[in-house]
Structure formats: C-alpha cells, structure tokens
C-alpha cells in the first residue's frame, strides 16, 4: 500500500468514527428528554391521584405538589413549574421546565373528575 492509500483509509475510518460518536450523543440527548417527560408524567399522576382521593377539584396538597415540582432535587426537572386549571370538572395539569441546553419543554394532561 502506498502512503496515499493509507491516508485515504484513515480518513474513511475517522469519518465513520466521528459519525458514530455523533449518533451516540444524539441518542443520549433523546434518552434524557424521554426521562424528563417520564418525570413530568409521574408528577402529574401524583396530583391526579390526590384529586381523586380527596374527591375535590383543587386538592389540599396542591401547594406542596407545586413546591415539589419546583424543587429540582425532588422532581428532577430544572426550573420546573406546575399549574392546575379546573373547568367543568376537567382538570388540566401543565408542567413546564427548561432543559440544560436552555430549551423550554412542557407536559400537559387533562383529567376528568367525577
């Protein structure tokens, strides 16, 4: 093999390795985003169960739940905020947060109250 062939082979391998590393980084970012969505869904489920247990649209635990959402060590979501809006016994739970990259994210669910 000549030196030029070796250099071309190294270039092809390097390009492949860089592509693989980029793919792995994007997969890791997607995994973190999925975990954040799961955390938000679990927080919304907590409030939903409180509403169903207490059988009132605005549960007495709302302030504690909002504090838990806002506390990153408890919720796992940076700069998070939780809101509850009830109209005609349909509760809309919204959780917003900012990712570490600065992107705003939101999870919303509607709950029918009996």
Buried (B, 14 or more C-beta within 10 A) or exposed (E): EEEEEEEEEEEEEEEEEEEEEEEEEEEEEEEEBEEBBEBBBEBBEBBBEBBEEEEEBEBEBBEEBBEBBBEEEEBBBEEBBBEBEBEEEEBEBBBBBBBEEEEEBEBEBEBEBE
